[in-house]
């Protein structure tokens, strides 16, 4: 089988067996996902999806809601963290509006707006069940629209002021961990705001009762449009055997939802890094995913994915370009 052949090839490269550690694991995984013997990353795409949140009006973030739309413009002007890191990785960034509160009309923006932000989860569901389905479908469409141009690897990320709050709610519900344990300081709020945030999430869960085995219902009750969109991108990519590099906490919440919809997708996922957000480590442990990096990141946007993609590419180049003991005429330990 291809898996055995890849392992044999890795073991025959001119190095001690297993000496390139996790790089060998990344390369083998890529071949298993793509079913391509000598994979190359010609088309690297990062989807950065934006959406606003009704809960942002309750002061759960260090920034005002307007920043979501302002950052979307920054992405499209190439000035944000994700733009810089994607340029380093040689990746294309696709920016999509799934539910920004204001209307943005700028060249290059993919428009998939479902509504002008979610409703406050303190007053009822974030969105209707139909809108939740729509947000997942929007992510599937975004992936499929780009897939025709070629995609070898996908990174996912997001922008949405207040979106660590729904992410904590989703994480608490799916993993059954306490709200305190899955809630961090997000954009850098103070202790007082943090305590308020924890109470808000607890109340939102109490009001909406998202204890269902239906991940779409969880998304509708306490989620966000960009969170549903990333869930759709994950599902679509996996269906096409395209490896997905997941970013931090918010894209982790999308991964939780996607894995509830289709558990097999976890074989197609690379966890790019372990975020400073406490809930992210809980997600990774829950899904048994080992992150590639731990750099104390907490920006989002897909930045962790952009840093991890070149490491995965390095592993593939090692597999494809290193000489084997046979080809180099070097005696290996079994064949003196």
N, C-alpha and C positions, 0 to 999 in steps of 0.2 A: 504494500500500500504506500501511498504518497507520504504518509506520516513516518513510516519506518524508513523509507528512502531518505527523507530529510534528516532524520536522526543519524543515519549511517553517514550521510554527507558531512554533517556537522562534526561527527567523530573522526572523519578522515581528513579534516582541514589541518594544515600544518601548525598544530598547537597541542598541548596536552589536553586530553579529553575533558570537556566541561570547563576549560579554563577561561572562556569568555562569559561564564556565568549567566546572568539573566539575559544578556544579548542573544544567547543561543535560544533561550525560551521565547523571546519576542519574535525571532525569525521563524521558528518552528510554528508558532501560533499563527503567524501571518499566512504561511503556506497552507495550514489546516483550514483557515477561514476562506481564503481566496481560491484554493485548489489550483494555484499557479505555481509551477515548479521553481521558476526564477523570477519572483515578483519584483517589479520596479515601481517606484512612486513618481510617475510623471504628472499625475493630477491630484494635488492635495487640496482639499476644500474644507474650510471652516465655516460653519453656519452660526452666525450670531443673531439670535432672535430677541426682539424687544417687545415688552408689554408693560402696561401700568397696572397698579393695584389700588383698589379702593381703600385698603387698610393703611396705605401710606399717609392718608389724612389723619390717622390716629397718632402720628409722631413716632413710628417704629424705626425710622431711619434718620441718619445724621444729615440727609440731604432732602431738599424739597422735590416734589413729584416732577416739576418742570425739567429736572436734570435728565430724565429718560429721553425725552425728545432732543434735548441739546446734545446728549451723547450719541444719539443716532446720527446727527449731522456730523459730529466729530469722526465717527466711524467712516462715513461716506467721504469725508475730506482726507482720510488716511492718517489722522493725527492721534488716534487712541492707542492704548497699550497693545490691543489685539492686532492693530495694523502693523505696528513695528515688529512684533514677534512673528507674525505671519510672513512678513517680508523676509525675515531671517530664515524662516522655514521653507520659503518658496511656495507658500500656500495662498490660495485665493480666498478672500473673505466675502461671504454672501450675507448681506444685512437684510433682515426682513422685519416688517412691522406686523406683529400679530395682534396688538391691542394697545398701542400707545394712545394716551388720553387726548392728544392733539393730532390734527391732520398734518402730515409732513409730505411735501411734494418736492422731491429732489431726485435727480437722475441717479439711477443705480439702485434705488431702494426697491426691494421686492415687497409688494403690497399684498398682505394676507390678513388685513385687519378684520377681526371678528366683532369687536366692539371697542368703544373708547375707554379701555381699562375695565378691570373686574369691579364687582360691587364689594362693599366692605363685608368681610366675613364675620364681623361682629353683629351684622344685621340680618344675616341669612347667607345662602349659597353665593359663592364667588361668581358663578355663571350657571346657565341652564345645562341640563344633560346634553341637549343638542349642540350647544356652543362648545362643550367639552369635546364632543366627537369631531366637531368642525375644526377645533384647534389641532387635534391629532392629524386629521386629514390634510390640513394646511401644511404641516411638517412633511407629510408623505409627498405632497405635490411639489414642495420646494426641492426635496431630494430628487424626485423623478425628473423635474424640469432641468436640473443640472446634470443628471446622470447621462443624458444623451450627449453631453460634451465630454464625458469621460470622468470618472472619479475612482481613484485607487485607494484613497483613505479619507475618512471624514473626521473632523473635530467638531464638537458642539459647545456652544457657549451662549450667554444671554446678557441682556441689560434690562433692568426694571427696578426702579426705586421701590424698596419695601419687599423685594421678592424673597429675602431669607425667611420672612414670616410664614408665607404659605409653604415654603420648602420644609420648615421645621414642623408645621402641622402635618404635612404628608408623611414625613419621616416618622413622627411619633405614632401616627395611626398605623402605618404599615409594619414598622419594626416592633411596635408595642413598648418602646422605650419611653421614659418620662419626658415631658415637655422640657424640663430644666436641662436634661442631658443632651437634647438635640438642638438646643437654642444657644446661639453665640451672639456676639456683638455686631455682627453684620458689617455695616459700613463704618463702624467705630463709635457706637453710642456709649454714653456714660452709664454708670451702675443703676441710676434711678430709672433711666429709659429702658434699660435691660430688664429690670423687674416688671415694668409696665408691659413690655413686649411678651414676657413669659405669661403674664396674666391674660393678655389679649388672646394669645394662642390657645390657652386652656379654655377660655370662654368660647372662642370660635369653634373649638371641637365639641364643647358641650351643647352649643346652640345648633350646630349643623349635624351632629352625630354621624360622622362619615365612617362608621365602623362597618364597612361592607367589604365583601370579597371582590367587589366590582371596582377596579381601579379608575374607571371612567367616572363613576359616582364620587370617588374620593377627589379626583381632579375638579369636578364640577362644584363640589361643596367647599373645598378649601384651597384650590389650586390657582393657577394663573395661565393666561393664554400662551405665553412664551414657554411655560413648562410643558403644556400639552403639545406645543409645536416641536419641542426637542424630542418628546416621546415619539412623535410621528417620524422624525428624521431617523431616530435609532431603529425603529421597526422597519422602515423602508430600506435603510442601508443593509441591515442584517439579511433581509429577504433577497438582496442582490449580492450577498457574500462580500460586502465591502466592510472592512474593519472599521469600528467606531472608537475614537479616542474621546473619552468623556472628560470634561473639565472638573469643576469643583462641586460645591455643595448643591447649588441649584440644579445643575445638569444631573447631579447624583439623584435628586428627587425625581427627575424625569426618568432616570434609569430604573428606579424602584417601580414606577408605574409601568414602564415598558416590560420589565421582567415579570410583573404580575399578569400582564396581558399575554406574554409569551416567554416562559422560563428559559427556553433554549437560546435566547439571544445572548445570554451571559458568556457563551463560548466565543462570541464575536467582538467582545469589548476589551479595550485596554483602559485601565484607570490611569490617567496621566500623572496625577499627584495626590498628595494628602493635604487637604486645605487646613488652614488654622481653625476654621469653623468646626466646633466640636461635633456637630451632627454629621459632618462628612465622614469622619472616621467610623462612626456608627454604621453609616450606609455601606462603606467598603467592607467592614467586618461582617455585616449582615449578608452581603452578597458574595462573601469570600473572594474579594478582589484585592490583589496586592498592588499598591500604586508604584509607578515607575520612579517618581521623584517625590521629595519632601522638601520644599523650598520656602515654607511659611507663606505661601501665596493666599490671597483672599480677594482678588480683584474680579474674578469671573471673566465674562466676555469671550471665553475660549482660550485665555492666555496660557493656562497650564497645558492644554491640548497642543497649542502651537509650539511649546518648548519640548514636549514629549515626541512629537512627530519626527523630528530629525534623529532622535535616538532610535526610534523604530527603523527609520531609513538606514541608519548606520548598521543595524543588525542585519538588514537585508543585503547591504553591500558586502558585508563580511561573508555571508552565505554564498553570494554570487561571484565574488571577485578573489577570495583567498584561494591560494593553491592547495591542492590536496597532497598528501604524502606521495601518492601515486604519480600525479602530474609533475611534481617537483623533483621526483626521484630521490626523496629523502627517506631514510629508514625510519619507520616508526617502531614503537616499543614491542609490537607484536610481530614485527617483520624486520628483524635486525639485518 
